[in-house]
């Protein structure tokens, strides 16, 4: 995908059409997590995992969430730049998606997460709220927005 300017749209995915999906909004410090309902209609924020500087992704915590939520597939946000190109963050998200797939045996898909965090900030401001001191909540909400976009696109494609 490197060098492309196309905005990714829904493509047939290897994710099952039923059961809960979990979304991972990757960040260097915080990883937002969201989960869908079993019908894959609605996404809701779940939690935020913290990654200490220089430390590995908290895979064991993610594995515990997957088990308790009976997840059937995972959507990992792909942080593309404004032109739709991949940089270091997108490469790291791809590596994370591959590692999650290896550790879980579950199907994993990547989905464009461009501007999800900015949209969450704007929505909170529109409602008269503030995100000050609530970075973890913002990341979990961004994961929910990412997953909702995925679910809506999947439903719209007739898959």
C-alpha positions in Angstrom: 0.0 0.0 0.0 3.0 2.3 0.4 2.8 5.2 -2.0 -0.9 4.9 -2.8 -3.2 7.8 -2.5 -6.4 5.8 -2.7 -8.6 5.9 0.4 -9.2 2.3 1.5 -12.8 1.1 1.2 -14.3 -2.1 2.5 -12.9 -5.2 1.0 -14.0 -8.7 1.6 -12.4 -9.7 4.8 -11.4 -12.9 6.5 -13.4 -12.0 9.6 -16.5 -14.0 10.4 -19.9 -12.5 9.8 -21.2 -13.4 13.2 -19.8 -13.1 16.8 -18.0 -10.3 18.6 -15.3 -8.4 16.9 -12.6 -6.5 18.8 -10.9 -3.4 17.5 -7.4 -2.3 18.4 -6.5 1.4 17.9 -2.7 1.2 18.0 -0.6 3.9 19.6 2.9 4.1 20.9 1.7 4.8 24.5 -1.9 3.8 24.6 -3.9 1.2 22.7 -7.6 1.8 22.5 -9.8 -1.3 22.6 -13.5 -1.6 21.5 -15.8 -4.5 21.0 -18.9 -5.2 18.9 -22.1 -6.9 19.9 -22.6 -10.5 18.6 -24.7 -9.3 15.6 -21.8 -7.0 14.6 -24.2 -4.0 14.5 -22.8 -1.7 17.3 -19.4 -1.0 18.6 -18.7 0.2 22.1 -15.5 1.4 23.8 -14.0 -1.3 26.1 -10.7 -0.2 27.7 -7.3 1.3 27.0 -4.1 -0.7 27.3 -1.0 1.2 28.3 2.4 0.4 26.8 5.4 1.8 28.6 8.1 3.4 26.6 10.5 0.8 25.2 8.3 -2.1 26.3 6.4 -4.6 24.1 2.7 -4.6 23.4 0.7 -5.9 26.4 -0.3 -9.1 24.6 -1.3 -11.1 27.7 -3.8 -8.4 28.6 -5.2 -8.4 25.1 -5.4 -12.2 25.1 -7.4 -12.1 28.4 -9.9 -9.6 26.9 -10.3 -11.8 23.8 -11.1 -14.8 26.0 -13.6 -13.1 28.3 -15.4 -11.4 25.4 -15.6 -14.6 23.2 -14.2 -12.6 20.2 -14.3 -14.2 16.8 -12.1 -11.7 14.9 -10.0 -8.6 15.3 -9.8 -5.3 13.4 -6.5 -3.4 13.8 -6.5 0.2 12.9 -4.0 1.2 10.2 -2.8 4.7 10.7 -2.4 6.1 7.2 -1.3 9.7 6.7 -3.5 12.4 5.0 -2.5 11.1 1.6 -3.4 7.5 2.4 0.3 6.5 2.6 1.9 4.3 5.2 4.6 5.5 7.5 6.4 4.1 10.6 3.1 3.9 12.6 1.3 2.0 9.9 4.2 -0.5 9.6 4.1 -0.9 13.4 0.3 -1.5 13.2 0.9 -4.2 10.5 3.5 -5.9 12.7 1.1 -5.8 15.6 -1.7 -7.3 13.5 0.5 -10.1 12.5 1.6 -10.8 16.1 -2.0 -10.8 17.3 -2.9 -13.3 14.6 0.0 -15.5 15.5 -0.8 -15.4 19.3 -4.5 -15.8 19.0 -5.1 -17.9 15.9 -8.0 -15.6 15.1 -8.5 -13.8 11.8 -7.2 -10.2 11.8 -8.1 -7.4 9.4 -6.6 -4.0 9.0 -8.8 -0.9 8.6 -8.1 2.7 7.9 -8.1 4.6 11.2 -7.3 8.0 9.8 -8.6 10.9 11.9 -10.5 8.7 14.4 -8.9 10.4 17.4 -9.5 13.9 15.9 -13.1 13.0 15.3 -13.6 11.9 18.9 -12.0 15.1 20.2 -14.4 17.1 17.9 -17.4 15.1 19.0 -16.7 15.6 22.7 -16.1 19.4 22.2 -19.4 19.6 20.2 -21.2 18.1 23.2 -19.6 20.7 25.5 -17.2 18.2 27.1 -13.5 18.1 27.5 -10.9 15.4 27.0 -8.4 16.9 29.4 -7.1 14.1 31.6 -9.1 11.5 29.7 -6.6 10.3 27.1 -7.5 6.7 27.8 -11.2 7.3 27.2 -10.4 9.1 24.0 -8.3 6.1 22.7 -11.1 3.6 23.6 -13.7 5.9 21.9 -11.4 6.1 18.8 -11.3 2.3 18.7 -15.1 2.2 18.9 -15.3 4.7 16.0 -12.8 2.6 14.0 -14.9 -0.5 14.6 -18.2 1.2 13.9 -16.8 2.4 10.6 -15.7 -1.1 9.8 -19.1 -2.6 10.7 -21.1 0.0 8.8 -18.9 -0.5 5.7 -19.3 -4.3 5.9 -23.1 -4.0 6.3 -23.2 -1.6 3.4 -21.3 -3.9 1.1 -23.8 -6.7 1.6 -21.1 -9.1 2.9 
